[in-house]
């Protein structure tokens, strides 16, 4: 058993096992700091908190003292101070925690942490007073707050038992204007976004604008408190401004978020926007299953994003990779690219990992690997539509080494997605060929390999391209899918487009694609016995088995 050190913070560290296991090991193991057992877990990605800054440590991993389950089958991590089995460590590395100039405790600035007293001003005072490389510290307590604004070269540390709890009155939140003309009228200044357009929205509970070298560390909680407010009432109606996120990063660079729970969000939960060089490590993002538009993590027009060891269970897509709508692509074009998602668990939600539909700037070079998709409606979900524009190129998207359990529709690709006010218009939904112009999106390579799916329901693959812009290539290799028994399947519509019926037990349906490659694909319990292919130019089917 070996591991790599992923990131070192001023008071914590994240490691990742070098292993082919998906998300977790088949047995628990111990994690040691300087020979002392600090954690027992089975997770492939582990964060250790409670360290001191500017200090050299040794971190090691080894088998549990009892040789396997460490006291049971519970896969949750547990803390401990027993160093009795330090001598059986299998791997060890040294690291030095980051520099910290000062630790500012928000209670020294007047924060009460009683869950009732408004603590916004006290916490913001600590943030504004924080020098370069300083840490703003929230000890155990519940801090009732409206929007907080972070800055560069600082750490926000929510200790164990610390909860940053959102104010329930929307009128207490400042509004971020969507777009403001510059004084010389030669440009415009963008502060906010709502579903891909630069529209005025409320500032998020934790907001960072133009910040760099920013860390947000746990193990505390950022709680949007939306269930006790009116954010989810008439969610598509603008009241003063559009709903906020819980964590919003606008034009930021080198931001790391580690070992934090983010929950009960008014809208998209964690929203990086036009930001680069981001790490999201061991997060737990959760919202009620019926909460509207509460995507878990939505990088929009971002480059170099790393998501490791994160668990997401929400009311919409677990992750949705985006790049804005047409206006932002035209005026402020930025491709979302180089996104790595590894050793994560995605539960519930409409899609496990989605690309689109607000992807007018394009999305490319996406890698999703060693993840579990559990009980989501769809696994891989691609969605776009006419009107996203010629810069909306979705390409080089690879899912591999994935386990799906109870995912109704493992793979869906939809170029007729009926979003936006004109989503049901003839322009978007007409399935006859339209002229190819500056408003036509395109899809390149979508691939999946080494994937097992148990408990599928509606279909294995449903892909519908535009007749004037067919999907470039769909490539699936080493795929095994087992359907639920017919009596347990409920017919569902796999792609959200007009004039497309429900499916139940369907294997593979592809329409309007230049190339389809299926190699070593096994499908068990389907209602049909062969793929249905319409307008697929090249069909490379090798060892596709039905039983």
CORURQUI-V603657 format. One record per residue. D_FIRST is the distance of its C-alpha to the first C-alpha in Angstrom with 1 decimal. Layout:
# CORURQUI-V603657
d_first = (D_FIRST;D_FIRST)
This chain:
# CORURQUI-V603657
d_first = (0.0;3.8;7.0;10.7;13.7;16.0;19.2;20.6;23.7;26.3;25.1;21.7;18.4;16.3;12.6;10.8;7.3;7.3;7.6;10.9;11.3;14.5;14.8;12.8;10.3;12.4;11.9;11.8;9.8;11.5;11.9;14.0;16.7;18.3;17.0;18.4;16.7;17.7;16.1;14.8;13.8;12.2;12.8;10.8;13.2;14.0;17.1;18.1;21.9;24.4;23.8;26.8;27.8;28.1;25.7;22.8;19.7;16.4;13.5;10.5;7.9;7.7;9.1;12.6;15.5;17.0;14.0;13.6;15.9;16.7;20.3;20.9;20.1;20.8;18.2;19.7;18.2;19.8;20.6;21.0;21.9;20.9;19.1;19.5;15.9;15.0;15.0;11.9;9.5;6.6;7.0;10.4;12.8;16.5;18.7;22.3;23.7;26.5;30.2;32.3;36.1;37.1;36.1;38.9;39.0;40.8;42.7;44.4;45.8;47.3;44.6;45.1;42.0;44.2;43.6;47.4;48.5;48.0;45.5;45.4;47.7;46.0;42.5;44.0;45.8;42.5;41.0;44.2;44.2;40.7;40.6;38.2;34.6;35.7;34.2;36.2;34.9;35.6;35.1;35.1;38.0;39.3;40.8;43.4;43.7;44.9;43.4;41.7;41.5;38.7;39.1;37.3;35.3;34.5;31.9;32.8;30.9;31.3;30.1;29.0;32.1;33.8;35.3;37.2;39.6;41.8;45.6;47.1;50.3;49.9;52.9;51.0;48.6;49.7;50.0;48.4;50.9;49.5;51.4;53.9;56.1;55.8;59.0;60.0;59.6;57.6;54.2;52.6;50.1;47.5;46.0;45.2;44.3;45.0;43.4;43.5;46.9;47.9;49.5;50.0;47.4;46.9;44.5;41.1;40.1;37.7;39.1;38.4;40.7;40.4;37.7;35.1;32.2;32.0;29.2;29.4;26.9;26.6;25.8;29.5;31.4;33.8;36.1;38.8;40.8;42.3;42.8;45.4;47.1;48.9;46.4;45.8;49.5;51.1;48.0;49.5;52.6;52.6;53.8;54.5;51.3;48.4;45.5;42.8;39.1;37.1;35.2;36.9;36.0;38.9;38.8;36.0;33.5;30.2;29.6;26.4;26.3;23.4;22.9;26.5;28.2;31.0;33.4;37.0;37.8;41.4;40.2;37.2;34.6;32.8;34.8;34.0;37.2;37.9;34.9;32.3;28.9;27.6;24.2;23.9;20.7;20.0;23.7;25.3;28.5;30.9;34.6;36.8;36.8;40.5;40.4;42.0;40.2;37.3;34.7;31.4;30.5;33.0;32.6;36.1;37.0;33.8;31.7;28.1;26.6;22.9;22.1;18.6;17.6;21.3;23.1;26.7;29.4;32.9;36.4;36.2;33.7;30.2;30.0;33.0;32.9;36.4;38.8;42.1;45.4;48.0;49.6;46.5;45.6;49.2;49.6;46.1;44.0;40.3;37.7;34.4;31.8;28.2;26.6;22.9;21.8;18.2;16.1;19.5;21.5;25.2;27.6;31.3;33.2;35.3;32.6;28.9;29.0;32.6;34.2;37.8;40.4;41.4;40.0;43.2;41.5;39.0;35.2;33.1;29.6;27.7;24.1;22.8;19.4;16.7;19.3;21.1;24.9;26.4;30.2;31.3;34.6;33.2;29.8;30.5;33.9;36.0;39.5;42.3;46.1;49.2;50.0;46.5;47.9;47.2;44.4;42.5;40.3;37.1;35.1;31.7;29.9;26.9;24.9;22.0;19.3;21.1;21.7;25.3;26.8;30.5;31.0;34.7;34.8;31.5;33.1;36.3;38.1;41.4;43.9;46.6;44.9;47.8;46.9;49.3;53.0;53.9;51.0;53.4;56.0;57.2;55.7;52.2;52.5;55.0;53.2;55.8;54.9;55.6;56.3;53.3;53.8;52.2;51.1;49.1;45.3;43.1;39.8;38.0;34.7;32.9;30.0;27.4;25.1;22.5;23.8;24.5;27.3;28.5;31.8;33.4;37.1;39.3;37.9;35.0;36.2;39.3;40.2;43.6;44.4;47.7;50.3;51.1;47.5;45.4;41.6;40.4;37.6;35.7;32.8;30.7;28.5;26.4;27.6;28.1;30.4;31.8;34.8;36.0;39.0;42.2;43.5;40.6;40.8;42.8;44.3;43.1;43.9;40.7;42.1;44.3;47.4;51.0;52.4;49.2;48.9;46.4;44.0;42.7;40.6;41.1;38.7;39.2;41.9;42.2;45.4;46.2;43.3;43.6;40.8;38.6;35.9;34.4;32.2;30.7;31.5;32.0;34.1;34.7;37.7;39.4;43.1;43.7;42.9;42.7;42.0;44.9;45.2;48.0;48.6;45.4;46.5;43.7;42.0;39.3;38.3;36.2;35.1;35.8;36.1;37.7;37.8)
